[in-house]
Amino acid sequence: MRRSLLSLSILAGLLTGCGGGSSDSAVETLPSGTEPPTSNPTTVVKSGVITGFGSVYIDGKRYTTNTTTITVNGNAGAAIDALKVGMKIQLTSDDDDDENSNDASATSITYDSDVGGIIQSIDRSAGQIQIAGVTMVYDDLTHFIGTSVTTLNVGDRIEASGYAMADGSFYATYVELENDLPESEPQHITGVISELETTAQTFFIGSMQVDYSQAVPEGELANALQVKLEGVITNNVFVASELEVRNSRFEEQDDIAEAEVEGVITAVDAAAQTLEIYGQTYAYNNATQFEYGAAENLAPGVVVELNLAFNNGEQTVTKIEFKQLSVTDGKLKGMITALDNEAGSFTVNNTVFYVNTQTRFEDDNDQYIALNSLQLNDLVEVVYQVEAGQNIVLRLEREDDNEYYEESEVEGYLTAFTENSVTLSGLTIAMSVDAVYLLDDRRVTLAEFIAALVNGVILEVRGNYDANGSFTANKFELELEDDNSDDDSDGGSDDGSDDNSDDNDDGQDNDGATTGTYLEIEGRVSAVGADNRFTVNGYEVDISGASELELNGRRVSAAEFMAAISAGTIVEVEGSLNEAGVLLAREAEIETSDDNSESDDD
């Protein structure tokens, strides 16, 4: 099995004497009144997401890697180029943890992938990927390596890193294409245990039932613990061949001075001033500092980072930081037209953007990309947040022509609009009657959409850039309703009490989709019916009124389209739900050039 994050469960104790070299094993005692020597721990353990290189940045702080031992998926001695921006790692350092210093040296870096397997289905409207029975959530801050949200397909094998959420879902900070691995390669998932049955040797991760009767658990199992599993899916059950409890306890490691623990709160006892992260209890006190929140904000489902200090084996929670995994104000693509390295800024679409130590830089062909390596006319994708009137870059990706001109989204605050155009993120985009207009996830007319616009709302627009730099849009989306629902990806509360019933072959839960909801899904057909209907991702799809049907890039009739469908065929569908819950397709597409046959593992 691929090893988990750095294991720190080794026995340690205070040395009160030393053994002699003779067979008498004489014990040397201390003079009366002498205090036993105490340990002087120096090691700092950090956990977080890689934000850049040169040497390596974790959550914005630089660590040199000249003498670092790097372990990737259990393989020690890896090179620095095996690491990627977005990977969640654990790092140890023997230097003082001065946040203002860039001279700290990493002793070790350990990366272990959290999820790896074959994509079962994709819901692009919800930003979700079903893989090995687990719902993986992605967003604008997720780093896609060797692929993109647009080009990723059902049947692709991927590896992911990120956070296991309390409801059994997984928030991805990093996704990499791994189609070079054989289909026989086992799949692995990471999640939070619920409904543990030790007699039956089963539990659930979200809606996926796990059978661990063929595995020897590495660690004691309990509800709310985080585990990593390796195995295969058989009859919609994940049959584990290996099972490991992910543990982040440091009390028995006497050389640890400070440590960070990141994860999802699974329980809180405000009266006792304790909280549990993945089922492991930590005590805080009145001296504990809080960042981006307060004690009353602690709740199950919230993502936090704990700063721990150790003194002779005693653990103190010195700080609790609330982690907002996905808080963005805009996203755009464009060409860099101005650079100011001294000010830490660049200009795209006549808009100035600023970078800081938290900015994540990405370039598939240049691991060490930074502001000073950007050039005029570079094509970039930028995700940003507005702070004190400045556009602060959260993620920047330098793209090649193929990446830049593929379908993408522009997001941002609406600053101006007319009857036929909108302006956001410094870009004015034309609106046509042929585009799709969504208001609170429901399709509306162009006139209805314009009537709902007001400056200051956040707008999402999908389309493509052409060689002349013009952006042609095919979909506009506006969310006005505030349903106060929690979103796991931003650290919101979730009691994890989701119903574990599986109402379809893909493990999808369609209960949240209502009449009129517009969907963009991709999955394998599970049933073929009459009257131009079939079932995919748990939805019955009707293509009778579809405006566009494609088979291997060629426009076809409904009869030709249905003739190409059988159980296991991969289909992409866009459309709206009617009152009966049937997905009325606006567009549907089949690509048969790839192997669409369903493997035993998925």
C-alpha positions in Angstrom: 0.0 0.0 0.0 1.2 3.5 -0.6 2.3 5.0 2.7 0.3 7.6 4.4 1.5 11.0 5.7 4.6 10.9 7.9 4.2 8.3 10.6 5.1 9.7 14.0 3.8 6.9 16.2 7.1 5.8 17.8 7.8 5.2 21.5 9.9 7.8 23.3 10.8 8.6 26.9 13.1 10.7 29.0 16.6 9.3 29.5 17.3 9.0 33.2 20.5 6.9 33.0 22.8 5.2 30.5 23.6 1.5 30.2 27.2 0.3 30.9 29.2 -1.5 28.4 29.8 -4.6 30.6 27.7 -7.6 31.0 26.7 -6.3 34.5 24.5 -3.7 32.9 25.2 -1.3 35.8 23.0 1.7 36.0 24.6 5.1 36.6 22.5 7.1 39.1 22.3 10.9 39.3 23.7 12.7 42.3 21.1 13.6 45.0 19.2 16.8 44.3 20.0 16.8 40.5 17.1 17.2 38.2 16.9 14.7 35.4 17.9 16.1 32.0 15.0 17.2 29.9 14.6 17.0 26.1 15.2 20.1 24.0 12.9 19.5 21.0 13.7 21.4 17.8 11.6 19.7 15.1 8.7 21.5 13.6 6.1 19.6 11.7 3.9 21.4 9.1 1.0 20.2 7.1 -0.4 22.1 4.1 -0.7 22.7 0.4 2.3 23.4 -1.8 1.9 27.0 -3.2 5.1 27.3 -5.2 8.7 26.2 -5.7 12.3 27.6 -5.4 12.9 25.7 -3.1 9.3 24.7 -1.9 6.6 26.9 -0.5 3.9 25.5 1.8 1.0 27.8 2.6 3.2 30.7 1.5 6.3 30.0 3.6 9.6 29.1 1.9 11.7 26.1 2.9 15.0 25.2 1.2 15.3 21.7 0.0 19.1 21.2 -0.7 19.3 18.3 1.9 15.7 17.3 2.1 14.6 13.7 2.0 11.5 13.6 -0.2 9.1 10.6 -0.1 6.3 10.4 -2.8 3.6 7.7 -2.4 5.9 5.6 -0.2 9.0 5.9 -2.5 11.8 7.6 -0.6 14.6 9.5 -2.4 12.3 11.3 -4.9 13.4 14.4 -6.7 11.9 17.8 -6.1 10.3 17.7 -9.5 8.0 14.9 -8.4 6.1 17.5 -6.3 3.5 19.7 -7.8 1.6 22.8 -6.7 -1.6 21.9 -5.0 -0.3 18.7 -3.4 -1.1 18.4 0.4 2.2 17.5 2.1 3.7 17.1 5.5 7.1 18.7 6.1 9.6 18.6 9.0 12.2 21.2 9.8 14.8 21.6 12.5 14.9 25.4 12.1 13.1 27.9 14.2 9.6 28.4 12.8 9.9 32.1 12.1 7.1 33.0 9.8 9.0 36.0 8.5 12.1 34.0 7.6 12.8 32.5 4.2 15.9 30.6 5.5 14.2 27.6 7.1 15.4 24.2 5.7 13.1 21.2 5.2 14.5 18.0 6.7 11.8 15.8 5.1 8.8 16.2 2.8 6.2 13.4 2.5 3.4 13.3 0.0 0.8 10.6 -0.2 -2.0 10.7 -2.7 -5.5 10.6 -1.1 -7.6 9.4 -4.0 -6.7 7.5 -7.1 -8.8 5.6 -9.6 -11.1 5.6 -12.6 -13.7 8.4 -13.1 -17.2 7.0 -13.0 -19.2 10.1 -13.7 -18.8 13.9 -13.9 -21.3 16.6 -13.0 -19.8 19.8 -14.4 -22.7 22.0 -13.3 -22.1 21.0 -9.6 -18.3 20.7 -9.9 -18.2 17.1 -8.8 -16.4 13.9 -10.0 -17.4 10.4 -8.9 -14.4 8.2 -8.5 -14.2 4.9 -6.8 -17.5 5.5 -5.2 -16.5 8.9 -3.6 -17.8 12.3 -4.6 -14.9 14.5 -5.3 -15.5 18.3 -5.3 -13.4 20.7 -7.4 -13.4 24.4 -7.9 -11.4 27.3 -9.3 -8.6 26.7 -6.9 -8.1 23.1 -7.8 -4.9 22.5 -9.7 -5.4 20.2 -12.7 -2.1 18.7 -14.0 -2.0 17.2 -17.5 -5.7 17.8 -17.9 -8.4 20.3 -17.2 -12.0 20.5 -16.1 -13.0 20.7 -19.8 -10.9 17.8 -21.1 -11.3 15.4 -18.2 -13.5 12.4 -19.2 -15.3 9.4 -17.7 -12.9 6.5 -17.8 -9.8 8.6 -17.2 -7.7 7.5 -14.3 -6.6 10.3 -11.9 -4.8 10.9 -8.7 -5.9 13.6 -6.2 -4.8 15.3 -3.1 -6.9 17.4 -0.7 -9.3 17.1 2.3 -11.7 14.4 3.4 -14.9 16.1 4.4 -17.2 15.1 7.2 -20.1 14.0 4.9 -17.8 11.5 3.1 -17.1 13.7 0.1 -13.6 14.8 -0.8 -12.4 18.4 -1.7 -9.5 18.2 -4.2 -6.7 20.8 -4.2 -4.7 18.8 -6.8 -5.8 16.5 -9.7 -3.4 14.8 -12.1 -4.1 12.6 -15.1 -2.7 9.0 -14.7 -3.9 7.2 -17.8 -0.5 5.5 -18.2 -1.4 3.2 -15.3 -2.9 -0.2 -16.2 -6.6 -0.7 -15.5 -5.7 -3.6 -13.2 -4.1 -1.1 -10.8 -6.1 -1.0 -7.5 -8.0 2.1 -6.7 -7.6 4.0 -3.4 -9.8 6.5 -1.5 -9.5 8.5 1.7 -12.5 9.4 3.8 -14.3 9.6 7.2 -15.7 6.4 8.7 -19.4 6.3 9.5 -21.8 3.4 10.5 -19.0 1.1 11.5 -20.0 -2.6 12.0 -17.1 -4.5 13.5 -18.9 -7.9 13.4 -19.9 -7.5 9.7 -16.5 -5.8 9.0 -18.2 -3.0 7.1 -18.5 0.8 7.3 -19.5 3.7 5.0 -17.6 6.6 3.5 -20.4 8.9 2.4 -22.8 6.7 0.4 -20.1 4.1 -0.5 -20.2 0.9 1.6 -16.8 -0.6 2.5 -16.1 -4.2 3.1 -12.8 -4.6 5.0 -13.1 -8.3 5.7 -10.2 -9.0 3.4 -7.9 -6.3 4.9 -5.9 -6.2 8.1 -6.6 -2.7 9.5 -3.5 -0.7 10.3 -4.8 1.0 13.5 -8.0 0.7 15.6 -11.2 1.6 13.7 -13.9 4.0 15.0 -16.5 6.2 13.6 -15.3 9.7 12.6 -11.7 8.5 12.0 -10.0 9.3 8.7 -8.8 6.2 6.8 -7.2 5.4 3.5 -8.3 2.3 1.6 -7.0 0.4 -1.4 -9.0 -2.1 -3.3 -11.7 -2.7 -6.0 -15.4 -2.0 -6.4 -17.5 -5.1 -6.6 -21.3 -4.9 -6.9 -21.3 -1.3 -5.7 -19.2 -2.2 -2.6 -15.6 -1.1 -2.1 -13.8 -4.2 -1.1 -10.7 -3.1 0.7 -7.4 -5.1 0.4 -5.5 -2.6 2.6 -6.8 -0.3 5.2 -4.9 2.4 7.2 -6.0 4.8 9.9 -4.5 8.2 9.3 -3.2 9.4 12.7 -1.7 12.7 13.6 -0.7 12.3 17.2 2.7 13.7 18.3 2.7 13.4 22.1 5.1 10.4 22.2 7.6 12.0 19.8 10.0 13.7 22.2 11.9 15.7 19.5 8.8 17.6 18.3 8.6 21.2 19.4 5.7 22.4 17.3 3.3 20.8 14.8 0.3 21.7 12.6 -2.7 19.5 12.2 -5.2 20.2 9.4 -8.6 18.7 8.9 -12.3 18.6 9.4 -13.9 19.0 12.9 -16.0 15.9 13.6 -17.1 16.9 17.2 -17.0 19.9 19.6 -17.6 20.1 23.4 -17.6 23.8 24.1 -18.0 23.3 27.9 -15.0 21.1 28.1 -13.1 23.2 25.5 -12.3 20.2 23.3 -12.7 19.5 19.6 -12.2 16.4 17.5 -10.5 16.4 14.1 -11.2 13.2 12.3 -12.2 11.6 15.6 -9.0 12.7 17.5 -9.5 14.9 20.5 -7.6 18.2 21.1 -8.0 20.5 24.1 -7.9 24.3 23.8 -8.0 26.9 26.6 -8.6 30.6 27.1 -5.0 31.4 25.9 -5.6 29.8 22.6 -5.5 32.3 19.7 -8.1 32.2 17.0 -7.6 33.4 13.4 -10.5 34.1 10.9 -13.0 33.0 13.5 -13.7 32.5 17.2 -14.5 29.6 19.6 -18.2 29.9 19.0 -17.5 29.2 15.3 -16.2 25.8 16.0 -18.6 23.2 14.6 -18.7 19.8 13.0 -17.8 20.0 9.3 -15.6 23.2 9.7 -12.1 22.9 8.3 -9.4 24.2 10.7 -5.6 24.1 11.2 -4.3 23.7 14.8 -0.9 24.9 15.9 0.4 22.6 18.6 3.3 23.2 21.0 4.9 20.4 23.0 6.8 20.5 26.3 8.1 17.2 27.8 5.3 15.3 26.1 2.5 17.8 27.0 0.5 19.2 24.2 -0.9 22.7 24.0 -3.1 24.1 21.3 -1.7 27.6 20.8 -3.7 28.7 17.8 -6.8 27.6 15.8 -7.0 28.9 12.2 -10.3 28.6 10.3 -9.5 27.5 6.7 -11.7 28.8 3.9 -10.8 26.4 1.2 -12.5 28.2 -1.6 -13.3 31.9 -1.3 -12.9 33.6 -4.7 -14.3 36.8 -6.3 -13.3 36.2 -9.9 -11.6 34.2 -12.7 -10.4 35.1 -16.1 -8.0 34.4 -19.0 -6.0 37.0 -20.9 -2.7 38.2 -22.1 -0.3 40.1 -19.8 0.1 43.6 -21.1 2.1 45.1 -18.2 4.4 43.9 -15.5 5.7 45.6 -12.3 8.0 43.3 -10.3 8.7 45.9 -7.7 5.0 46.5 -7.0 4.3 42.8 -7.3 1.7 43.3 -10.0 0.7 42.6 -13.6 -2.1 43.7 -15.9 -4.6 41.6 -17.9 -7.7 43.0 -19.6 -6.8 46.5 -18.4 -7.1 45.3 -14.8 -4.2 45.3 -12.3 -3.6 42.1 -10.3 -1.3 41.8 -7.3 0.5 38.6 -6.0 1.6 37.8 -2.5 3.2 34.9 -0.6 0.0 32.9 -0.8 -0.3 33.1 -4.6 -0.1 29.7 -6.2 1.8 29.7 -9.5 1.4 26.9 -12.0 3.0 26.0 -15.4 3.1 22.4 -16.6 6.4 23.1 -18.3 8.1 25.2 -15.6 7.9 24.1 -12.0 9.7 27.3 -10.8 7.4 29.8 -12.3 7.0 33.0 -10.3 6.2 36.7 -10.9 9.7 37.5 -12.1 9.5 34.7 -14.7 6.4 36.1 -16.3 6.8 38.0 -19.6 4.7 40.4 -21.6 2.2 38.6 -23.9 2.2 35.5 -21.7 -1.2 33.8 -21.8 -2.5 33.3 -18.2 -5.5 32.1 -16.3 -6.1 34.1 -13.0 -8.2 33.3 -10.0 -8.4 36.3 -7.6 -10.0 37.8 -4.5 -10.7 41.4 -3.9 -9.1 42.7 -0.7 -9.1 46.4 0.3 -9.9 47.4 -3.3 -7.0 45.3 -4.8 -7.3 42.2 -6.9 -5.2 39.6 -5.0 -4.2 36.6 -7.1 -4.9 33.3 -5.5 -3.9 31.1 -8.4 -2.1 31.9 -11.6 -1.6 29.4 -14.4 0.6 30.2 -17.4 -1.0 28.4 -20.4 0.1 27.3 -23.8 -2.1 27.9 -26.9 -4.0 24.6 -26.6 -4.9 25.3 -23.0 -5.8 29.0 -23.6 -8.1 28.5 -26.5 -10.1 25.6 -25.0 -13.5 26.3 -23.4 -13.2 28.1 -20.1 -15.1 30.4 -17.7 -14.9 34.1 -16.8 -16.2 35.0 -13.4 -16.4 38.3 -11.5 -18.4 41.2 -10.3 -20.7 42.7 -12.9 -19.5 46.3 -13.4 -21.6 47.3 -16.5 -24.3 45.9 -18.7 -26.5 46.7 -21.7 -29.2 44.9 -23.6 -26.6 42.9 -25.5 -23.4 42.8 -23.4 -22.0 42.5 -19.9 -18.7 43.7 -18.4 -16.8 41.7 -15.7 -13.2 41.2 -14.7 -12.2 43.9 -17.2 -13.8 42.1 -20.1 -16.9 43.1 -22.1 -18.7 40.1 -23.5 -21.5 40.1 -26.1 -24.8 38.3 -25.4 -26.7 36.5 -28.1 -30.0 34.8 -28.2 -28.3 31.5 -29.0 -26.5 31.3 -25.7 -27.8 29.5 -22.6 -28.9 31.8 -19.7 -29.2 30.4 -16.2 -30.8 32.2 -13.3 -30.5 30.3 -10.0 -29.6 27.1 -12.0 -32.8 27.4 -14.2 -32.8 28.2 -17.8 -34.4 31.6 -18.7 -34.7 33.8 -21.8 -32.2 36.5 -22.6 -34.8 39.2 -21.7 -35.5 37.5 -18.3 -31.7 37.3 -17.6 -31.1 41.0 -18.4 -34.0 42.0 -16.2 -32.3 40.3 -13.2 -28.9 42.0 -13.7 -27.7 44.6 -11.3 -24.1 45.9 -10.9 -22.2 44.2 -8.1 -23.5 40.6 -8.6 -21.1 37.8 -9.4 -21.6 36.5 -12.9 -20.2 33.4 -14.6 -19.7 33.2 -18.3 -18.5 30.2 -20.3 -17.0 30.4 -23.8 -13.8 30.5 -25.9 -11.2 33.0 -26.9 -10.4 33.1 -30.6 -7.0 33.9 -32.2 -8.0 37.7 -32.3 -8.4 37.8 -28.5 -12.2 38.0 -28.7 -14.2 35.9 -26.1 -17.4 34.3 -27.6 -19.8 33.1 -24.9 -22.2 30.2 -25.0 -23.5 30.2 -21.4 -24.2 32.9 -18.8 -25.0 32.1 -15.2 -26.3 34.2 -12.3 -27.0 33.0 -8.7 -29.3 35.4 -6.8 -30.9 33.1 -4.2 -29.2 32.6 -0.8 -30.3 29.3 0.5 -27.8 29.3 3.4 -26.9 25.8 2.6 -23.5 24.7 3.7 -20.8 24.0 1.2 -18.1 21.6 2.3 -15.5 23.1 0.1 -15.5 26.4 2.1 -15.4 24.9 5.5 -19.1 25.1 6.2 -20.8 23.0 8.8 -22.0 19.6 7.9 -23.2 17.1 10.4 -22.4 14.2 8.1 -25.8 12.7 8.5 -26.4 12.1 4.8 -28.6 9.1 3.9 -26.3 6.3 2.8 -28.9 4.8 0.5 -27.6 4.4 -3.1 -30.4 5.1 -5.6 -28.4 4.5 -8.8 -25.5 2.7 -10.2 -23.1 5.6 -9.9 -23.6 6.5 -6.3 -25.0 9.8 -7.3 -27.5 11.6 -5.0 -30.0 13.5 -7.2 -32.3 14.6 -4.4 -31.1 18.3 -4.6 -32.1 18.6 -8.3 -35.5 20.2 -8.8 -37.8 21.0 -11.7 -36.1 23.4 -14.2 -32.6 22.7 -12.9 -30.1 22.9 -15.7 -27.5 20.1 -15.6 -24.2 19.2 -17.4 -23.3 15.6 -16.7 -21.1 12.8 -18.1 -21.4 9.1 -17.2 -21.9 5.6 -18.4 -25.4 4.5 -19.6 -26.9 2.1 -17.1 -30.2 1.4 -19.0 -31.6 2.0 -22.4 -35.3 2.5 -22.7 -37.9 3.2 -25.4 -38.9 6.5 -27.0 -35.4 8.0 -27.2 -34.7 7.6 -23.5 -31.7 6.2 -21.5 -30.4 6.5 -18.0 -27.1 8.0 -17.0 -25.9 9.0 -13.5 -29.3 8.1 -12.1 -31.2 10.5 -14.4 -33.6 9.4 -17.1 -32.6 11.3 -20.2 -34.9 12.2 -23.1 -33.2 13.3 -26.4 -36.4 13.7 -28.4 -36.2 17.5 -28.5 -32.4 17.9 -28.4 -31.2 20.7 -30.5 -27.8 19.1 -31.1 -26.7 15.4 -31.0 -23.1 14.5 -31.8 -21.5 11.1 -32.5 -17.7 11.3 -32.7 -18.0 15.0 -33.6 -20.6 14.5 -36.3 -24.2 15.8 -36.1 -26.6 12.9 -36.1 -30.4 12.2 -35.8 -32.0 10.9 -32.6 -32.3 7.4 -34.3 -28.6 7.3 -35.1 -27.7 8.5 -31.6 -29.8 5.9 -29.9 -28.4 3.2 -32.2 -24.9 4.0 -30.8 -26.0 3.6 -27.2 -25.8 0.5 -25.0 -25.1 -0.2 -21.3 -21.7 1.2 -20.5 -21.6 3.8 -23.3 -20.1 7.1 -22.1 -22.5 10.0 -22.8 -22.3 13.8 -22.1 -25.6 15.5 -21.7 -26.8 19.1 -21.1 -30.4 20.0 -20.4 -33.1 20.8 -17.9 -35.2 18.6 -15.6 -39.0 18.5 -16.2 -41.7 18.1 -13.5 -41.3 14.3 -13.7 -37.5 14.5 -13.0 -36.7 13.6 -16.6 -33.6 15.3 -18.0 -34.7 16.9 -21.3 -31.5 17.1 -23.3 -30.5 20.3 -25.1 -27.2 18.7 -26.2 -25.8 15.2 -26.1 -22.5 13.8 -27.3 -20.9 10.3 -27.6 -17.2 9.8 -28.4 -16.5 6.1 -29.3 -12.9 6.6 -30.4 -11.8 5.8 -26.8 -12.4 2.5 -25.1 -15.8 3.0 -23.4 -16.0 -0.5 -22.2 -16.7 -0.8 -18.5 -13.9 -2.3 -16.4 -14.4 -4.6 -13.5 -12.9 -2.0 -11.2 -15.4 0.7 -11.8 
